[in-house]
Amino acid sequence: MQLNQEHFTPECKFKECVFENYYVTYSSILYRQTQSGRAWYIGINRDGQVMKGNRVKKTKGAAHFLPKLIEVAMYREPSLHDVAEQSPPRKTAKTSDSPIHKNSKKEHVLPAPTAS
């Protein structure tokens, strides 16, 4: 089994299984044991070399991998907070010098009655 190929072939398809302890195993979709039908797994020995798929079982430590978290900030879209910081300041309506209270009613002053 060749792990690095230039073109995507059926040999490149693997099934990913996640265990309760967050370890991940990868089994080949194309290759299986001829007699038992057991899947072949990717495994790395103590020296860091790839093991033969028919020699690796899913219960062996050589087949267990811990996934590495990738930096997702490279792919995230900007949030509204980021956009607000980058945008120019907004123009606001000018207010008068008199204090304005929220929910206050404007008082109407009636003219004084004139005697006729």
C-alpha positions in Angstrom: 0.0 0.0 0.0 1.5 3.3 -1.0 0.5 6.3 1.2 1.6 9.2 -1.0 0.3 9.2 -4.5 0.1 12.0 -7.1 -3.4 11.1 -8.2 -6.5 10.2 -6.1 -7.2 6.5 -6.6 -9.4 4.0 -4.8 -6.4 3.1 -2.7 -6.5 6.5 -1.2 -10.0 5.9 0.4 -10.0 5.2 4.1 -12.6 4.8 6.7 -12.0 6.8 9.9 -13.2 5.5 13.2 -13.0 7.5 16.4 -12.7 5.6 19.7 -14.0 6.8 23.2 -10.4 7.8 24.2 -10.3 10.1 21.1 -7.9 8.0 19.2 -8.5 7.6 15.5 -8.0 4.6 13.3 -7.9 4.5 9.5 -8.9 1.3 7.6 -8.7 0.8 3.9 -11.9 0.6 2.0 -10.3 -1.3 -0.9 -8.2 -3.9 0.8 -9.4 -6.7 3.2 -8.1 -10.0 4.5 -9.1 -12.7 2.0 -10.2 -15.3 4.4 -11.7 -13.4 7.3 -12.7 -10.2 5.6 -11.0 -8.1 8.3 -10.1 -4.6 7.1 -6.5 -3.5 6.7 -5.4 -0.6 9.0 -2.7 2.1 8.7 -0.1 1.6 11.3 3.3 3.0 12.3 5.9 1.0 14.2 8.2 2.2 17.0 10.8 3.4 14.4 8.2 5.6 12.6 8.0 3.4 9.6 4.7 2.3 7.9 3.6 -1.3 8.7 2.0 -3.6 6.3 -1.8 -3.3 6.4 -2.5 -7.0 6.8 -0.3 -7.0 9.9 -2.1 -4.2 11.7 -5.2 -4.7 13.8 -7.5 -2.0 15.1 -6.7 -3.0 18.7 -3.0 -2.5 18.4 -1.4 0.7 19.5 0.4 1.1 16.1 -3.0 1.8 14.5 -4.1 4.5 17.0 -3.5 8.1 16.0 -4.3 11.3 17.9 -5.7 13.9 15.5 -3.9 17.2 15.5 -6.0 20.3 15.7 -5.5 22.7 12.8 -5.7 26.4 13.1 -9.3 27.2 12.1 -8.8 31.0 12.3 -7.2 30.8 8.8 -10.6 29.8 7.4 -13.1 31.6 9.5 -15.1 34.5 8.2 -14.8 37.8 10.0 -17.4 38.3 12.7 -19.5 41.4 13.1 -17.1 42.7 15.8 -14.2 42.5 13.4 -16.1 44.3 10.7 -17.2 47.1 13.1 -13.6 47.7 14.2 -12.4 48.0 10.6 -15.2 50.2 9.3 -15.0 54.0 9.4 -16.9 55.8 12.1 -20.5 56.6 11.3 -21.8 60.1 11.1 -24.4 60.8 13.8 -27.2 63.3 13.8 -26.4 66.5 15.6 -28.3 67.1 18.7 -29.2 70.4 20.4 -27.5 71.5 23.7 -30.7 70.8 25.7 -30.7 67.6 27.5 -33.0 64.9 26.0 -34.6 62.4 28.3 -35.7 59.1 27.0 -39.5 58.6 27.0 -40.1 62.2 28.0 -42.9 64.1 26.4 -42.4 67.5 25.0 -44.3 70.2 26.9 -46.4 72.5 24.9 -46.6 76.1 26.1 -49.9 77.7 25.4 -49.9 81.5 24.8 -51.5 83.6 27.5 -55.1 84.4 26.9 -55.8 88.0 25.8 -58.7 90.1 27.1 -61.0 91.3 24.5 
